[in-house]
Amino acid sequence: MKSKKNLVFIGMMGSGKTSIGLLVSKKLKLNFFDIDAEIEKELDMKISKIFQSKGEIFFRKLEEKITLKFLKNENGVFSLGGGAFNNEYIQNEVLKNNLSFWLKWDSKTLINRIKNSEKRPIAFKSTDEELIDLIKKRSNIYAKALYKINCENKTKLEITNKILKIYETYSAESSD
């Protein structure tokens, strides 16, 4: 029995939302949507270029519009951008009508993954201290997710299997 609810992955950039989301969607035979990729498709421009040429405010407004449009789908798996869950409209929609999973990692692991990455405009050229502050701030918001998945020292397969187990339990309980 499958739930009609979407599975939505939130977390910091570099947390594996896209790779884990893809694996989960394949196992469940559901459509996968990477919201950052959809934004890039919409403007035919990389996220870093959008930030550079149009600014973060423009990007966040477009992110809100596209995310809310895509979340109207049923039975999908979604990877949100790292900052999307800060948006109260996106957050309300995700929490009210979807199964949300926070892919949680230690700050040190995340910093190693994202530091100096040109494709991550918020992390690029940030100091470790600035990144730690960002991770702390966002973690308080990510903590609102329905499920927290501690990913540290786990393989992609172990993380995927944990999510699938939660989904199966949820689906069984919601069909009662």
SVG drawing of the C-alpha trace seen along z (x, -y; Angstrom):
<svg xmlns="http://www.w3.org/2000/svg" viewBox="-8 -41 45 43">
<polyline fill="none" stroke="black" stroke-width="0.4" points="0.0,0.0 1.4,-3.4 0.6,-6.7 -0.7,-9.4 1.6,-11.9 4.8,-13.1 8.2,-12.5 10.1,-15.7 13.8,-15.8 15.2,-18.9 18.6,-19.7 21.7,-21.6 23.3,-21.8 25.6,-18.8 23.4,-16.6 22.4,-14.2 18.8,-15.3 19.1,-14.6 21.0,-11.4 18.9,-9.9 15.7,-11.2 16.5,-9.6 17.3,-6.2 14.0,-6.4 12.0,-7.3 13.4,-4.4 12.7,-1.9 9.1,-3.2 8.6,-3.7 7.6,-7.3 8.5,-10.4 11.5,-12.4 11.7,-16.2 14.8,-18.2 13.5,-21.7 16.9,-23.3 17.1,-21.5 13.5,-22.6 14.5,-26.3 17.5,-25.9 15.3,-24.5 12.8,-27.3 15.4,-30.0 17.9,-27.9 20.6,-29.1 22.6,-27.6 21.6,-28.5 25.0,-30.2 24.3,-32.4 20.8,-33.2 22.2,-34.4 25.0,-36.3 22.8,-38.0 19.4,-38.4 20.2,-38.2 19.0,-36.0 15.6,-37.8 14.7,-37.0 15.8,-33.4 13.8,-32.9 10.6,-34.2 11.1,-31.9 12.0,-29.0 8.7,-29.6 6.6,-29.7 8.1,-26.6 8.2,-24.6 4.6,-25.2 3.5,-24.4 5.4,-21.1 4.2,-20.0 0.7,-20.0 1.6,-16.6 0.8,-13.5 3.0,-10.4 6.3,-12.1 9.7,-12.4 11.1,-15.9 14.5,-17.4 14.2,-21.0 17.0,-23.5 18.9,-24.0 17.2,-27.3 13.7,-26.5 12.4,-25.3 13.2,-28.8 10.2,-30.1 7.1,-30.0 4.7,-29.1 6.9,-26.2 7.4,-25.1 3.7,-25.1 2.9,-23.2 5.5,-20.6 4.5,-20.1 0.8,-20.1 0.5,-17.8 3.7,-15.8 6.1,-13.5 9.2,-15.5 12.7,-14.0 15.6,-16.0 18.9,-14.5 21.0,-15.5 24.9,-15.5 27.5,-16.8 28.7,-20.3 32.2,-19.1 31.0,-16.7 28.8,-19.3 31.6,-21.9 33.9,-19.4 31.3,-18.8 30.3,-22.4 33.2,-24.7 34.5,-26.6 32.0,-25.0 31.2,-27.5 27.9,-25.8 26.7,-26.6 26.5,-30.4 25.8,-30.8 28.7,-28.5 31.2,-29.8 33.9,-31.9 32.2,-31.6 34.5,-30.9 34.0,-27.8 32.5,-30.0 30.0,-31.5 29.0,-28.0 28.7,-26.7 26.4,-29.6 24.3,-28.9 24.1,-25.2 23.0,-26.0 20.3,-28.5 19.0,-26.2 19.1,-23.1 16.6,-24.8 14.2,-25.1 15.0,-21.7 14.2,-20.2 10.5,-20.9 10.5,-18.0 8.4,-15.1 11.4,-12.7 15.0,-13.4 17.4,-11.0 20.9,-11.0 23.1,-10.2 26.5,-10.4 28.6,-7.2 25.8,-5.6 25.9,-4.6 23.4,-5.9 21.8,-2.4 21.5,-2.4 19.9,-5.9 17.6,-4.9 16.5,-1.7 15.8,-3.7 13.5,-6.1 11.8,-3.2 11.1,-1.5 9.5,-4.7 7.5,-5.2 6.2,-1.6 5.2,-2.0 3.5,-5.3 1.7,-3.9 0.5,-0.9 -0.7,-3.0 -2.5,-5.6 -4.4,-2.9 -5.9,-1.5"/>
</svg>
